[in-house]
């Protein structure tokens, strides 16, 4: 099943800190976030290419990780996080 968490990240261009709720799936130290309606959102673009650090709230504890977002040939966006 999917769970909800809060993601905290720093904007690549603005340098501002953002905190947003997202749905995710977790397997060990790997977290997968499927971005719903990606063309209407911009946050996932901060993690294109080599990705960037972020923090996730999991089981009441804030965890650091490195996220990389990808878009498939059908336009679906996935953000994969490797927890530190």
N, C-alpha and C positions, 0 to 999 in steps of 0.2 A: 504493500500500500504506500500511498504518499503521505508525507507529513509536512507540516509547515514549520518554517524557521525564519529568523531575522538574519539578513545578510548586511554586513557593514563593509563599505569599501570607499576608496578615495577616487574621485573622478579624475580620469587621465588628463583632461584638458583644464578643468576648473580648479583642481586641487582641493575641492570641497569634500567633506565626508558625508556619505549618504547611508541611510539605514532603511531597508525595505523588506517586506515579507515575501517569501517565495515558497513554492512547493518543492519538495526534494525526495529523492530516494537515496538510501545509504547502504553501503556494503563495506564494512570495516572502516578503513581510512579513506574510502572513495565515496564522494557524494555527487549525484547527478541531478542537475536542475534543468527541467524542460521549460523553456520560455514560451508562455502562451501569448499569442498575437505579437510576435517579435517585431513586426513592422510598426507597431504602435508604441514600442518601448525602445529606450536607448541604453539602459544601464548595462546590458550584456556586451555592448560594443567596447566597454572598458577592458574586456578580457580577450579580445581578438589577438591573433598572432601568438606571441610567446606568453600571453596571459599577464596576470597581475595578482598581488596578494589580496586577500579578503579575510573577514572573520565571520564565522557562523555560530549561532547559538544552538547547541545541541544538548539535549537532556539538562537544560538549565545552566550549562557551562559554555562560555565563549571559547571557540577553538579557532586557531589560525590555519590558513590553508592557501594554496596557490590555485587559481582558477584559469581555465582556458575555454573560450567559447568557440563553437564551430557551427556552421550552417550547412545543412545537407542540400542535395540537388532538388529537394521538394520544398525548400524554404524553411524547414524546421530548424530551430536553434536549440542547442544543448550546451550547457555550461558544466564542465567537469572539474571538480574540486578534489585535490589531493590534500588531505589534512596533514599538518606538521606534527 
